[in-house]
């Protein structure tokens, strides 16, 4: 998903979302010029996938 989409889930505005991504507050990957947030890692960060969180650590 895009950085602004992930930010909306976290309650952030567009600029704040990019600032948080730049600081490393949530995981991102770069594909070409696009900065994207892997949904699986975001779900683990939010505690939505407890089973995956156990194996990711």
Steps between C-alpha positions, in 0.01 A plus 500: 500500500611859463648702784195732524267196514701350785506839670121525483475165679729641768307829515764713326478769234693459173809702601511339844479157335805568285688642800418188704612276213824697465567459876435125472188502718346247262662270243540612140642361179601694191384379160647725235415848622201389708519453874257231611402343831488117503159413642618179669764688702253779582248243629770352724597847623137569588465163673235375257690184403614349828602170338723679247642725773627193689692373198621845385699566816 
